[in-house]
Amino acid sequence: MARDKSIYSEIIVNASPNETRVAILENHLLVEFLAERADAARQVGDIFKGRVNAVLPGMQAAFVEIGLEKTAFLHVSDMVMPDAESMETFAEAGDRPEPPARKVPRGVSIEGLLKKGQEIMVQVTKEPIGTKGPRVTTQISLAGRYLVLMPRMPQVGVSRKIENREDRARLRETVHGVLPAGMGAIVRTVAEGKQKRHFVSDIRYLTGVWKKIEEANERMPCPSLLHKEVGLTTGLIRDLFTEDVDRLILDSRREHKQVLTYLQSTSPELRSRVHLYKEDTPIFDAYEIENEIQKTLSSKIWLKAGGYIVIEQAEALVAIDVNTGRYTGEKDQEETIVRTNLEAAREIPRQLRLRDVGGIIVIDFIDMEKESNREKVLETLRDALKRDRSRTKTFRVSELGLVEMTRQRVRPSLLHYFSSPCPHCGGTGKRLSLATLAMKVERLLRRVSSYCDEKKVVVKLNPEVAVTFLEGGAGRLEEIEKRYRLSVEVQDDPSLGREEIRVFGRRSGKELTDQVVF
């Protein structure tokens, strides 16, 4: 596969004791960002000894206890042998080891493969996301520099990105000849043109790792972690630092030394492209990366010509809206719309990569009259998606003018990594109005009247809410007291959140809130 010389590619690594951050630049533009904290290392690739705690025939899946906070999800399709096409698609995934969807043979069912209480070895293919636990597979894979070893699958696949038929056949034959009996492998894109010695080195190392995993599986209790995937920097060099990358720059002497040592044994010709950053200015500031990362927290992205796109992430899907904004065009409205849509079609794939957004994605391009223009925009989108390492699938424009697509989701998005749900709005991005909260206080007092013996109460409110509640003056409070046969004292408490309401008995001092908030 020929290198695209029009793209200048750089990998920038910012490493500290508590966090490692990686930025991938194409023509000096940030297109991908990866991060890993010391206290929350990624789990994709980890191998566990687990126990089946539930088999669900209706879902053709099982839940497996692997020792993490949430049980793992195992679908029957992640237990069957992949076909040759799936093997080759998998080889393109790089550091995204989620196996592609597999066809389940007729007659194969989850209840025929697993029983409750059964101990099995599984590998994480998707990080826990939201309320979902990790997704796992029983088809173990161990990634090396030039190939991925499949110790339980005696098949050899070659990445479809290696297009030369003769080289594909040579690679398949070479790898098949050096694999241990009963094992399979996937030849990675970076192996194009490589010789037997490169694969022998990979296989020797990976079979050694597999032997240690099997030994641990025999002696370790259930559940247990049997194998930890390599850290972010090592995985990055193994999976992404290829002939296509012009420079790799690190700001850590320790990481720099480790990278050079690794490359000496795998790809010595790439060592000259590795550089140590020594300046006082933080490396992400020097390459103008920090500001770009902050922009990913905004849902609105301005386009160069004046239009903009809005990306809204929900648990079920991601909605992207395209707007003309300040862009008015030069001739007619259709031209303005097409130019905005084309620019958005090039920018959206970059934003999906950068934000690591996955799952179902719906894009609402601006309506276009001509079918030829719609096809042009869709083709531009598909072409821009080709540089994405994650698998994507794009569908035709729907009757409503929407483009539906899917993108492989392996880990939580960048927004999830950087943020947590707002304790006041619960992650909705909205909060109750003061008027709504004032009415909520009144309804709460009615419940006090109905469910509590104490008729003299103290209501503690956030100062803003207290002011709004009492805006009706003494008359409003008197009316409430009369209607609900209560004596009410309102106190403002700055320590309370905007939506917090606390009710106490005036004589007993006992809190009544739990009795009236359902």
C-alpha positions as CSV (number, residue, x, y, z in Angstrom):
1,M,0.0,0.0,0.0
2,A,1.6,3.3,-1.2
3,R,2.1,6.0,1.3
4,D,0.0,9.2,1.0
5,K,2.8,11.8,0.6
6,S,0.3,14.6,0.7
7,I,-0.2,14.1,4.4
8,Y,2.5,15.0,6.9
9,S,1.9,12.9,10.0
10,E,3.1,13.5,13.5
11,I,2.6,11.8,16.9
12,I,3.1,14.0,20.0
13,V,3.3,12.3,23.4
14,N,3.0,14.1,26.7
15,A,3.9,11.8,29.5
16,S,3.6,12.4,33.3
17,P,3.5,10.1,36.3
18,N,-0.2,10.3,36.5
19,E,-1.3,10.6,32.9
20,T,-0.1,9.9,29.3
21,R,-1.6,11.9,26.5
22,V,-1.1,11.3,22.8
23,A,-2.0,13.6,19.9
24,I,-2.0,12.5,16.3
25,L,-1.6,15.4,13.8
26,E,-2.1,15.3,10.1
27,N,-0.7,18.3,8.2
28,H,-0.3,20.0,11.7
29,L,-4.0,19.5,12.4
30,L,-5.2,17.5,15.4
31,V,-7.2,14.5,14.2
32,E,-7.0,12.0,17.1
33,F,-6.4,12.2,20.8
34,L,-5.7,9.4,23.2
35,A,-5.3,9.5,27.0
36,E,-4.7,7.1,29.9
37,R,-4.6,7.9,33.6
38,A,-2.5,5.9,36.0
39,D,-5.5,5.2,38.2
40,A,-7.9,4.3,35.3
41,A,-5.9,2.3,32.8
42,R,-7.8,1.0,29.8
43,Q,-9.1,-2.5,29.8
44,V,-9.4,-3.4,26.1
45,G,-7.1,-6.3,25.5
46,D,-7.0,-7.5,29.1
47,I,-7.5,-11.2,29.6
48,F,-9.5,-12.6,32.5
49,K,-10.4,-15.9,34.1
50,G,-14.2,-15.5,34.6
51,R,-17.3,-17.3,35.8
52,V,-20.6,-17.4,33.9
53,N,-23.2,-16.0,36.3
54,A,-26.2,-15.9,33.9
55,V,-27.1,-17.4,30.5
56,L,-29.8,-15.6,28.6
57,P,-31.2,-17.6,25.7
58,G,-33.5,-14.8,24.6
59,M,-30.5,-12.5,24.0
60,Q,-28.2,-15.3,23.0
61,A,-25.7,-13.9,25.4
62,A,-24.2,-14.5,28.9
63,F,-23.0,-12.3,31.7
64,V,-19.5,-13.2,33.0
65,E,-18.1,-12.2,36.4
66,I,-14.5,-11.2,35.8
67,G,-13.7,-9.3,39.0
68,L,-14.6,-5.8,37.8
69,E,-17.3,-3.4,39.1
70,K,-19.7,-4.5,36.4
71,T,-20.2,-8.0,34.9
72,A,-19.0,-8.6,31.4
73,F,-21.3,-9.2,28.4
74,L,-20.5,-12.1,26.1
75,H,-22.6,-12.6,22.9
76,V,-22.7,-15.9,21.1
77,S,-21.2,-14.3,18.1
78,D,-18.1,-13.6,20.1
79,M,-17.6,-17.4,20.7
80,V,-17.8,-18.7,17.1
81,M,-14.9,-19.0,14.6
82,P,-14.7,-16.0,12.3
83,D,-14.6,-16.5,8.5
84,A,-11.6,-15.4,6.3
85,E,-13.2,-12.1,5.4
86,S,-13.8,-11.2,9.1
87,M,-10.2,-12.1,9.9
88,E,-8.9,-9.7,7.3
89,T,-11.2,-6.9,8.4
90,F,-10.0,-7.5,11.9
91,A,-6.4,-7.0,10.8
92,E,-7.2,-3.4,9.8
93,A,-8.3,-2.5,13.3
94,G,-4.9,-1.7,14.6
95,D,-5.1,-1.1,18.3
96,R,-8.9,-1.5,18.2
97,P,-9.2,-5.3,18.9
98,E,-12.9,-5.5,18.8
99,P,-13.6,-8.5,16.5
100,P,-16.1,-7.8,13.7
101,A,-19.6,-9.2,13.7
102,R,-19.6,-12.9,12.9
103,K,-22.3,-15.1,11.4
104,V,-23.5,-17.6,14.0
105,P,-23.9,-21.1,12.4
106,R,-27.4,-22.5,12.4
107,G,-28.0,-24.7,15.4
108,V,-25.4,-22.9,17.6
109,S,-26.9,-21.4,20.7
110,I,-25.5,-19.7,23.8
111,E,-27.1,-22.3,26.1
112,G,-25.4,-25.1,24.1
113,L,-22.0,-23.5,24.7
114,L,-22.2,-22.2,28.3
115,K,-23.6,-23.2,31.6
116,K,-24.1,-21.1,34.7
117,G,-21.1,-21.4,37.0
118,Q,-18.8,-22.4,34.2
119,E,-15.2,-21.0,34.3
120,I,-14.0,-19.5,31.0
121,M,-11.1,-17.3,29.7
122,V,-12.3,-14.1,28.1
123,Q,-10.7,-10.9,26.6
124,V,-12.1,-7.4,26.8
125,T,-13.0,-6.0,23.4
126,K,-15.0,-2.9,24.6
127,E,-14.5,-0.7,27.6
128,P,-17.4,-0.3,30.1
129,I,-19.5,2.6,28.8
130,G,-22.2,4.3,30.9
131,T,-24.3,1.7,32.6
132,K,-22.9,-1.1,30.4
133,G,-20.2,-3.4,31.6
134,P,-17.3,-4.4,29.3
135,R,-17.9,-6.6,26.3
136,V,-15.7,-9.7,26.0
137,T,-14.8,-12.5,23.6
138,T,-13.5,-16.1,24.1
139,Q,-11.5,-15.8,20.9
140,I,-8.2,-14.5,22.4
141,S,-5.9,-12.4,20.3
142,L,-2.4,-11.1,21.2
143,A,-1.1,-8.2,19.1
144,G,2.5,-8.0,18.0
145,R,4.3,-5.5,15.7
146,Y,3.6,-7.4,12.5
147,L,0.9,-9.8,13.3
148,V,-1.9,-10.6,15.7
149,L,-1.6,-14.1,17.2
150,M,-4.8,-16.1,17.5
151,P,-3.8,-19.0,19.7
152,R,-7.2,-20.7,19.5
153,M,-8.0,-20.2,15.8
154,P,-5.9,-22.1,13.2
155,Q,-6.5,-19.6,10.4
156,V,-4.2,-17.1,8.7
157,G,-5.6,-13.8,7.4
158,V,-3.9,-10.8,5.8
159,S,-5.0,-7.2,6.1
160,R,-7.0,-6.1,3.1
161,K,-5.0,-2.8,3.1
162,I,-2.2,-4.9,1.6
163,E,-3.5,-4.9,-1.9
164,N,-0.7,-6.7,-3.9
165,R,-2.0,-10.2,-4.6
166,E,1.5,-11.8,-4.8
167,D,2.6,-10.2,-1.5
168,R,-0.6,-11.3,0.2
169,A,-0.1,-14.9,-0.9
170,R,3.6,-14.7,0.1
171,L,2.8,-13.3,3.6
172,R,0.0,-15.9,4.2
173,E,2.3,-18.8,3.2
174,T,5.3,-17.4,5.2
175,V,3.3,-16.9,8.4
176,H,1.5,-20.2,8.1
177,G,4.9,-21.9,7.8
178,V,6.2,-20.6,11.1
179,L,3.1,-20.8,13.3
180,P,2.8,-23.5,16.0
181,A,0.2,-26.2,15.2
182,G,-3.3,-25.2,16.1
183,M,-2.6,-21.5,16.1
184,G,-3.6,-18.8,13.7
185,A,-2.6,-15.2,13.0
186,I,-3.6,-12.0,11.2
187,V,-0.9,-10.3,9.2
188,R,-1.1,-6.5,9.9
189,T,-0.8,-3.7,7.4
190,V,2.7,-2.7,8.7
191,A,4.0,-6.1,7.7
192,E,3.8,-5.3,3.9
193,G,7.1,-6.3,2.4
194,K,8.5,-7.9,5.6
195,Q,10.4,-11.2,5.7
196,K,10.2,-14.4,7.6
197,R,12.5,-13.2,10.4
198,H,10.1,-10.4,11.4
199,F,7.3,-12.9,11.9
200,V,9.5,-15.4,13.7
201,S,10.4,-12.8,16.3
202,D,6.8,-11.7,16.8
203,I,5.6,-15.3,17.1
204,R,8.4,-16.3,19.5
205,Y,7.5,-13.4,21.8
206,L,3.7,-13.9,21.6
207,T,3.7,-17.6,22.1
208,G,5.7,-17.0,25.3
209,V,3.1,-14.6,26.5
210,W,0.4,-17.1,25.7
211,K,2.2,-19.8,27.7
212,K,2.3,-17.5,30.7
213,I,-1.4,-16.8,30.3
214,E,-2.3,-20.5,30.2
215,E,-0.1,-21.2,33.3
216,A,-1.8,-18.4,35.2
217,N,-5.2,-19.7,34.2
218,E,-4.3,-23.1,35.8
219,R,-3.2,-21.7,39.1
220,M,-5.2,-18.4,39.6
221,P,-8.6,-18.3,41.4
222,C,-11.7,-17.3,39.6
223,P,-12.2,-14.5,38.8
224,S,-8.7,-13.2,38.1
225,L,-6.8,-10.9,35.7
226,L,-4.5,-13.2,33.7
227,H,-2.9,-10.7,31.3
228,K,-2.7,-6.9,31.2
229,E,-2.5,-5.2,27.9
230,V,0.5,-3.0,27.3
231,G,0.3,0.7,28.3
232,L,-0.7,3.5,26.0
233,T,2.8,4.5,24.7
234,T,4.0,0.9,24.0
235,G,0.7,0.1,22.3
236,L,0.9,3.3,20.3
237,I,4.4,2.4,18.9
238,R,3.3,-1.1,18.2
239,D,0.1,-0.2,16.4
240,L,0.5,3.3,14.9
241,F,4.1,4.2,14.5
242,T,4.6,3.0,10.9
243,E,6.3,4.2,7.7
244,D,3.4,6.6,7.3
245,V,4.4,8.6,10.4
246,D,7.0,11.4,9.7
247,R,7.9,12.2,13.3
248,L,7.3,10.9,16.9
249,I,8.0,13.5,19.6
250,L,8.0,12.7,23.3
251,D,8.6,15.0,26.3
252,S,9.7,12.2,28.7
253,R,13.3,10.9,28.7
254,R,12.1,7.6,30.1
255,E,9.4,7.0,27.5
256,H,11.9,8.2,24.8
257,K,14.4,5.6,25.8
258,Q,11.8,2.8,26.0
259,V,10.6,3.7,22.5
260,L,14.1,3.6,21.0
261,T,14.8,0.3,22.7
262,Y,11.6,-1.2,21.4
263,L,12.2,0.0,17.8
264,Q,15.8,-1.3,17.9
265,S,14.4,-4.9,17.9
266,T,11.3,-4.3,15.7
267,S,11.8,-1.4,13.3
268,P,15.3,0.1,13.6
269,E,14.8,2.1,10.4
270,L,12.2,4.3,12.3
271,R,14.5,5.3,15.1
272,S,15.7,8.4,13.3
273,R,12.1,9.7,13.3
274,V,11.9,9.7,17.1
275,H,12.7,12.9,18.9
276,L,12.9,14.1,22.5
277,Y,11.3,17.4,23.3
278,K,13.5,19.5,25.6
279,E,12.0,23.0,25.6
280,D,10.5,24.7,28.7
281,T,7.1,25.4,27.0
282,P,4.7,22.5,27.6
283,I,4.8,20.3,24.5
284,F,1.0,20.5,23.9
285,D,1.2,24.3,24.0
286,A,4.1,24.4,21.6
287,Y,2.1,22.4,19.0
288,E,-1.1,24.3,19.8
289,I,-2.8,21.1,20.8
290,E,-4.1,22.1,24.3
291,N,-6.6,24.6,22.8
292,E,-7.8,22.1,20.2
293,I,-8.5,19.6,23.0
294,Q,-10.6,22.2,24.9
295,K,-12.7,22.8,21.8
296,T,-13.8,19.2,21.8
297,L,-15.8,19.9,24.9
298,S,-18.0,22.3,22.9
299,S,-20.9,21.0,20.9
300,K,-20.6,23.7,18.3
301,I,-17.8,23.7,15.7
302,W,-17.4,26.6,13.3
303,L,-16.4,25.9,9.7
304,K,-13.9,28.0,7.9
305,A,-16.4,29.5,5.5
306,G,-18.8,30.6,8.2
307,G,-21.1,27.7,8.6
308,Y,-21.1,25.4,11.7
309,I,-22.0,22.0,12.9
310,V,-23.5,21.0,16.2
311,I,-22.7,17.6,17.8
312,E,-25.0,16.3,20.5
313,Q,-24.0,13.1,22.2
314,A,-26.7,10.9,23.9
315,E,-26.6,7.4,25.2
316,A,-28.6,6.0,22.3
317,L,-27.1,7.9,19.4
318,V,-25.1,10.9,18.3
319,A,-27.0,13.7,16.4
320,I,-25.0,16.1,14.1
321,D,-26.7,19.2,12.7
322,V,-25.2,21.3,9.8
323,N,-26.0,25.0,9.5
324,T,-25.0,27.8,7.1
325,G,-24.4,30.3,9.9
326,R,-22.6,33.4,8.6
327,Y,-21.9,31.9,5.2
328,T,-24.1,33.5,2.5
329,G,-22.3,32.3,-0.6
330,E,-21.6,34.2,-3.8
331,K,-24.4,33.2,-6.2
332,D,-27.4,31.3,-5.2
333,Q,-28.8,29.5,-2.1
334,E,-28.0,26.0,-3.5
335,E,-24.4,26.9,-4.0
336,T,-24.2,28.2,-0.4
337,I,-25.8,25.0,0.9
338,V,-23.6,22.7,-1.1
339,R,-20.4,24.4,-0.1
340,T,-21.3,24.3,3.6
341,N,-22.3,20.6,3.4
342,L,-19.1,19.7,1.6
343,E,-17.0,21.4,4.2
344,A,-19.0,19.8,7.0
345,A,-18.6,16.4,5.2
346,R,-14.8,16.8,5.5
347,E,-14.9,18.1,9.1
348,I,-17.3,15.6,10.6
349,P,-15.0,12.6,10.2
350,R,-12.2,14.5,11.9
351,Q,-14.5,15.4,14.8
352,L,-15.7,11.8,15.1
353,R,-12.0,10.6,15.3
354,L,-11.0,13.4,17.6
355,R,-13.9,13.0,20.0
356,D,-13.8,9.2,19.7
357,V,-17.6,9.1,19.1
358,G,-19.1,5.7,18.4
359,G,-22.3,3.9,17.9
360,I,-25.2,5.1,15.8
361,I,-24.7,8.6,14.2
362,V,-27.3,10.6,12.4
363,I,-26.2,13.6,10.3
364,D,-28.7,16.3,9.3
365,F,-27.1,18.0,6.3
366,I,-28.8,21.1,4.9
367,D,-31.5,20.1,2.4
368,M,-30.2,20.2,-1.2
369,E,-32.5,20.2,-4.3
370,K,-30.3,18.3,-6.7
371,E,-29.6,14.6,-6.4
372,S,-26.2,15.0,-7.8
373,N,-25.3,17.4,-5.0
374,R,-26.5,14.9,-2.4
375,E,-24.4,12.2,-3.9
376,K,-21.4,14.5,-4.0
377,V,-21.7,15.3,-0.3
378,L,-22.1,11.6,0.6
379,E,-19.1,10.6,-1.4
380,T,-17.0,13.4,0.2
381,L,-18.1,12.1,3.6
382,R,-17.2,8.5,2.8
383,D,-13.8,9.5,1.3
384,A,-12.9,11.5,4.5
385,L,-13.9,8.5,6.7
386,K,-11.3,6.3,5.0
387,R,-8.5,7.7,7.3
388,D,-10.5,6.6,10.4
389,R,-8.9,3.5,12.1
390,S,-12.3,2.6,13.6
391,R,-14.7,0.7,11.3
392,T,-17.4,2.9,9.9
393,K,-20.5,2.2,7.7
394,T,-22.4,4.9,5.9
395,F,-25.9,4.5,4.5
396,R,-27.7,6.5,1.8
397,V,-29.6,9.7,2.5
398,S,-33.0,8.9,4.1
399,E,-36.4,10.3,3.0
400,L,-36.0,12.9,5.7
401,G,-32.7,14.1,4.3
402,L,-30.7,12.4,7.1
403,V,-27.4,10.4,6.7
404,E,-27.2,7.5,9.0
405,M,-23.9,5.9,9.8
406,T,-22.2,3.7,12.5
407,R,-18.8,3.9,13.9
408,Q,-17.0,1.2,15.9
409,R,-17.2,2.1,19.7
410,V,-14.5,0.5,21.8
411,R,-14.2,2.9,24.7
412,P,-16.1,5.9,26.2
413,S,-15.9,9.1,24.1
414,L,-13.5,11.9,24.9
415,L,-16.4,13.9,26.5
416,H,-16.9,11.0,28.9
417,Y,-13.2,10.9,29.7
418,F,-13.0,14.6,30.5
419,S,-16.3,15.1,32.3
420,S,-18.8,13.7,34.7
421,P,-22.6,14.2,34.9
422,C,-23.6,17.5,36.5
423,P,-24.9,16.7,40.1
424,H,-27.6,19.4,39.6
425,C,-29.0,18.5,36.2
426,G,-28.1,14.8,36.2
427,G,-26.3,15.1,32.9
428,T,-29.2,16.5,30.9
429,G,-27.6,19.9,30.5
430,K,-30.8,21.5,31.8
431,R,-31.9,22.5,35.3
432,L,-35.3,23.3,36.8
433,S,-36.4,26.9,36.7
434,L,-36.8,28.8,39.9
435,A,-40.6,29.0,39.4
436,T,-40.7,25.2,39.0
437,L,-38.7,24.7,42.1
438,A,-41.0,27.1,44.1
439,M,-44.0,25.0,43.1
440,K,-42.0,21.8,44.0
441,V,-41.6,23.2,47.6
442,E,-45.3,23.8,47.8
443,R,-46.1,20.2,46.7
444,L,-43.6,18.9,49.2
445,L,-45.3,20.8,52.0
446,R,-48.6,19.2,50.9
447,R,-47.0,15.8,51.4
448,V,-45.7,16.8,54.8
449,S,-49.3,17.5,55.7
450,S,-50.4,14.1,54.4
451,Y,-47.7,11.8,55.6
452,C,-46.1,13.4,58.7
453,D,-47.4,13.8,62.3
454,E,-45.4,17.1,62.9
455,K,-47.3,20.2,61.8
456,K,-44.7,22.8,62.6
457,V,-41.8,22.5,60.1
458,V,-38.7,24.3,58.9
459,V,-38.0,24.3,55.2
460,K,-34.3,24.9,54.2
461,L,-33.8,26.1,50.6
462,N,-31.0,27.4,48.4
463,P,-31.1,31.2,48.7
464,E,-32.3,31.7,45.1
465,V,-35.1,29.3,45.6
466,A,-36.1,30.7,49.0
467,V,-36.4,34.2,47.5
468,T,-38.5,33.0,44.6
469,F,-40.7,30.9,47.0
470,L,-41.4,34.0,49.2
471,E,-41.9,36.4,46.3
472,G,-45.6,36.3,46.9
473,G,-45.0,37.8,50.3
474,A,-46.5,36.8,53.6
475,G,-49.9,36.2,51.9
476,R,-48.6,33.3,49.9
477,L,-47.0,31.6,52.9
478,E,-50.2,32.2,55.0
479,E,-52.3,30.6,52.2
480,I,-50.1,27.5,52.1
481,E,-50.2,27.2,55.9
482,K,-53.9,27.5,56.0
483,R,-54.5,25.1,53.1
484,Y,-52.3,22.4,54.5
485,R,-52.8,23.1,58.2
486,L,-49.0,23.7,58.8
487,S,-46.8,26.2,60.5
488,V,-43.9,26.8,58.1
489,E,-40.6,28.6,58.7
490,V,-38.4,29.1,55.6
491,Q,-34.7,29.3,56.0
492,D,-32.1,30.0,53.2
493,D,-29.0,27.7,53.3
494,P,-26.1,28.6,50.9
495,S,-24.7,25.1,51.3
496,L,-27.7,23.5,49.5
497,G,-27.7,22.9,45.8
498,R,-30.2,24.7,43.7
499,E,-32.6,21.7,43.6
500,E,-32.1,20.5,47.2
501,I,-35.0,20.8,49.6
502,R,-34.8,19.8,53.2
503,V,-37.7,19.6,55.7
504,F,-37.3,19.4,59.5
505,G,-39.7,19.1,62.4
506,R,-39.4,22.4,64.3
507,R,-39.8,20.8,67.8
508,S,-38.0,17.5,67.3
509,G,-35.4,18.7,64.9
510,K,-35.8,15.4,63.0
511,E,-35.4,15.5,59.3
512,L,-38.6,14.6,57.4
513,T,-37.3,14.9,53.9
514,D,-37.0,11.1,53.3
515,Q,-40.6,10.6,54.3
516,V,-42.0,12.9,51.7
517,V,-39.5,12.6,48.7
518,F,-40.3,9.5,46.7
